[in-house]
Amino acid sequence: MAEALQNDKITSIKQALVLAGWKMVKNWLRVILLTDLTPKEKSRELPQLATQRAKFLQLLAQNSDKGLPTDSMFLIGLFSLLGA
């Protein structure tokens, strides 16, 4: 089945959204929004670093037995450099 998905072309935005999944699309949109909010004089490294932190915290929450909410942890990481 995985081979069939690799050979099929995505023909619509709706199909792409369904294949990616709503959580991934939400996170992607958050990253785009953060990048658009970054002033031009600031480095493009800040959104990249914030995205890395967000993904790290999301994975940490997924693998934790503490019941941490993955979406919240992603947002904490994403906004961790907002002040910079």
Beta strands, then each sheet from edge to edge (+ up, - down):
end
